[in-house]
Amino acid sequence: MKDNIDSKSICNRKFIIELRFDHKVTLSDKKGAIIENIKASKIFVPLHWEIGVANAIIWDGENKENARDIVMIELNRLCYISSKIDSVDCFYSNFLKIYDCVERELCSFNIRRIGCRIQGTYKTKSTEFDTILDKMKKGFPSQFYLQDFPATDLLFQLNYKNGMYSVGPVKYDKDAFTAQNFAEPYRIKHVGVAIDTDNYLTNEKEPINDKSLIKDTYILSLSVEKQLFENLKDL
């Protein structure tokens, strides 16, 4: 896979891949072994962990609240979250290593849902928040009656088959989206646009246990992010 967006245009970025599957009660006895497998793979260092009755959480760094890599394993869910994206290939390679470490102990999964979410903030042609906001407002048809409501911010969300996206302008300081999704120690403050896209696949019509379908969902999310960025970068 080729990086879909020039890194110079990306300020903050987070990738999430989540699998939901039939309950694997063997997790209760395998949590320690899974953690040891992931630790041995050296996906991220340093590695910290905690174990609950029916779950395990693994993260990098000392402070979980500021972690840039987090793995959550539950009876019916595997989730990998990373805001340290060296490349789209590197992130997916790390996910596959985590998946293999879990599968080695829990054996095969009956996957019910594959989800991939990408959240990010990006540079635009303009570096003035009000300019970006005005240009985004002009993209709406007159039937929205925006002229009757002096806008100070904007968030547009659209749902489509097997996914959604939302976009909006980003403020330099006190931006709610950036503050909510990116921890202070590594958060980059800037003016631009935010993109949040979430795409998924379910087993309602046919089995989705083939690992290649995870990659397909990931590539779909990357393509949505890319298309949205291309449409917004010249604001």
PyMOL commands that set and color helices and strands:
alter all, ss='L'
color gray80, all
select helices_A, chain A and resi 7-9+27-41+64-66+88-106+129-138+142-144+146-148+176-181+184-186+212-232
alter helices_A, ss='H'
color red, helices_A
select strands_A, chain A and resi 10-21+47-51+55-60+69-74+77-82+111-123+156-160+163-170+192-202
alter strands_A, ss='S'
color yellow, strands_A
deselect
rebuild
show_as cartoon
